[in-house]
Amino acid sequence: MSASPDPQAAPRARRWSLIRSLTLADFVTLGNATCGVLAIFAALEFVDSGNPSTAWLALALVPAAGVADFLDGRIARRSRRQSVLGADLDSLADLLSFGMAPAAIAFALGLKGGWDKAILVYFVCCGLSRLARFNVTAAELSDATGKVRYFEGTPIPSTVLLVLVLALLQASGLVGSNLPFGVVNLGWELHPISFLFAASGSAMISKRLRVPKF
């Protein structure tokens, strides 16, 4: 009579199955997410301490996330290994690094009025909606090789440009109470420069705006 199977064998075989299913590209994507989370932490630390080095760290981590976002797709295509989780991981990492992180940095650098916060929430929700739409429509927008031909609306990593604007303001000392164009009181405070985030969010969810994907 053969020995009965070990009831613990199956659970052991499945241990760490999630980690084992990740590809090299997925780990680079997690690096993207890590940069985004650390950028948010640095922005929060700047609000607490006022130490300029933490603001610069937050600003630098978003472009670093952009490098990781650029690399993960290239690695996936070169290795021809794509995990089931890859697309969702990429979207969630992008939301952290190019949606939440720029909004947190903008808040830390002075966009703290009630209308400013409403615009930043709108900006993040536009980024979230844009990523969700891309995941749903990617198959429709793909050519015969499976490559997506164009983006509907600006891709969320384009918000790195907003972070570069914030970096210029930080370098010029035009942050906090010195933000350009001042502040308007409309029941809640509004810094007109926050409309850059409103414009970016609107561009991300535009269906008419088509950006070629290289």
PEVENFEN-V368591 format. One record per residue. N is the residue number from 0. RES is the residue in one letter. SS is DSSP state (H for helix, E for strand, C for the rest). OMEGA is omega in degrees with one decimal (NA if undefined). Layout:
N & RES & SS & OMEGA
N & RES & SS & OMEGA
This chain:
0 & M & C & -179.0
1 & S & C & -179.3
2 & A & C & 179.0
3 & S & C & -178.5
4 & P & C & 178.9
5 & D & C & -178.5
6 & P & H & -179.9
7 & Q & H & -174.3
8 & A & H & -177.7
9 & A & H & 177.5
10 & P & H & 179.6
11 & R & H & -178.9
12 & A & H & -177.8
13 & R & H & -177.2
14 & R & C & -179.1
15 & W & C & -176.9
16 & S & H & 179.3
17 & L & H & 180.0
18 & I & H & -177.7
19 & R & H & -178.4
20 & S & H & -177.9
21 & L & C & 176.6
22 & T & C & 177.1
23 & L & H & 179.0
24 & A & H & 179.1
25 & D & H & 178.9
26 & F & H & 175.1
27 & V & H & 175.7
28 & T & H & 176.5
29 & L & H & 173.5
30 & G & H & 174.4
31 & N & H & -179.9
32 & A & H & 179.5
33 & T & H & 177.7
34 & C & H & 179.9
35 & G & H & 179.6
36 & V & H & 179.7
37 & L & H & 176.4
38 & A & H & 177.6
39 & I & H & 178.2
40 & F & H & -179.1
41 & A & H & 177.7
42 & A & H & 178.1
43 & L & H & 179.3
44 & E & H & 177.5
45 & F & H & 177.1
46 & V & H & -176.8
47 & D & H & -171.6
48 & S & H & -175.5
49 & G & C & -179.5
50 & N & C & -176.7
51 & P & H & -178.3
52 & S & H & 178.6
53 & T & H & 175.5
54 & A & H & 179.2
55 & W & H & 177.1
56 & L & H & 178.8
57 & A & H & -179.0
58 & L & H & -178.0
59 & A & H & -175.1
60 & L & H & 179.7
61 & V & H & 173.2
62 & P & H & 176.6
63 & A & H & 175.3
64 & A & H & 178.2
65 & G & H & 177.1
66 & V & H & 178.4
67 & A & H & 179.2
68 & D & H & 176.9
69 & F & H & -174.0
70 & L & H & -172.4
71 & D & H & 178.3
72 & G & H & 179.0
73 & R & H & 180.0
74 & I & H & -179.7
75 & A & H & -178.7
76 & R & H & -179.7
77 & R & H & -178.8
78 & S & H & -177.0
79 & R & C & 176.4
80 & R & C & 178.6
81 & Q & C & -179.2
82 & S & C & 177.3
83 & V & C & -176.9
84 & L & C & -169.6
85 & G & H & -176.6
86 & A & H & -179.8
87 & D & H & 176.8
88 & L & H & -177.7
89 & D & H & -179.1
90 & S & H & -178.9
91 & L & H & 177.7
92 & A & H & 179.5
93 & D & H & 178.8
94 & L & H & 178.5
95 & L & H & -170.2
96 & S & H & -173.2
97 & F & H & 174.1
98 & G & H & -177.5
99 & M & H & -175.9
100 & A & H & 177.3
101 & P & H & 178.8
102 & A & H & 179.5
103 & A & H & 179.3
104 & I & H & 178.9
105 & A & H & 177.3
106 & F & H & -177.7
107 & A & H & -176.9
108 & L & C & 171.8
109 & G & C & -179.8
110 & L & C & -172.6
111 & K & C & 178.4
112 & G & C & -179.2
113 & G & H & 177.7
114 & W & H & 175.5
115 & D & H & -178.9
116 & K & H & 177.4
117 & A & H & 179.1
118 & I & H & 179.4
119 & L & H & 175.3
120 & V & H & 176.7
121 & Y & H & 179.9
122 & F & H & -179.1
123 & V & H & 179.6
124 & C & H & 175.3
125 & C & H & 177.5
126 & G & H & 178.4
127 & L & H & -179.2
128 & S & H & -179.5
129 & R & H & 178.1
130 & L & H & 179.1
131 & A & H & 179.5
132 & R & H & 179.9
133 & F & H & -179.4
134 & N & H & -178.3
135 & V & H & -172.4
136 & T & H & -175.1
137 & A & H & -178.7
138 & A & H & -179.7
139 & E & H & -176.3
140 & L & H & -175.9
141 & S & E & 174.8
142 & D & C & -175.7
143 & A & C & -179.5
144 & T & C & -178.7
145 & G & C & -179.8
146 & K & C & 178.4
147 & V & E & -173.8
148 & R & C & -177.3
149 & Y & E & 174.9
150 & F & E & 167.6
151 & E & E & -172.8
152 & G & C & -179.7
153 & T & C & 177.3
154 & P & C & -174.4
155 & I & H & 176.4
156 & P & H & 177.6
157 & S & H & 178.6
158 & T & H & 170.9
159 & V & H & 178.5
160 & L & H & 175.7
161 & L & H & 179.8
162 & V & H & 176.8
163 & L & H & 175.6
164 & V & H & 178.4
165 & L & H & 178.5
166 & A & H & 177.3
167 & L & H & 177.9
168 & L & H & 178.9
169 & Q & H & -179.8
170 & A & H & -178.4
171 & S & C & -178.0
172 & G & C & -177.5
173 & L & C & 179.2
174 & V & C & -179.0
175 & G & H & -179.5
176 & S & H & -178.3
177 & N & H & -179.3
178 & L & C & 179.8
179 & P & C & 177.6
180 & F & C & 172.1
181 & G & C & -176.5
182 & V & C & 178.9
183 & V & E & 178.8
184 & N & E & 178.6
185 & L & C & -171.1
186 & G & C & 168.2
187 & W & C & 177.5
188 & E & E & 177.7
189 & L & E & 171.0
190 & H & C & -176.2
191 & P & H & -178.6
192 & I & H & 178.5
193 & S & H & 178.4
194 & F & H & 172.8
195 & L & H & 179.1
196 & F & H & 176.6
197 & A & H & 179.9
198 & A & H & 178.8
199 & S & H & 178.7
200 & G & H & -179.9
201 & S & H & 178.7
202 & A & H & -179.9
203 & M & H & -176.1
204 & I & H & 178.5
205 & S & C & 176.8
206 & K & C & -179.2
207 & R & C & -178.6
208 & L & C & -177.8
209 & R & E & -177.5
210 & V & E & -179.9
211 & P & E & 178.1
212 & K & C & -177.7
213 & F & C & NA
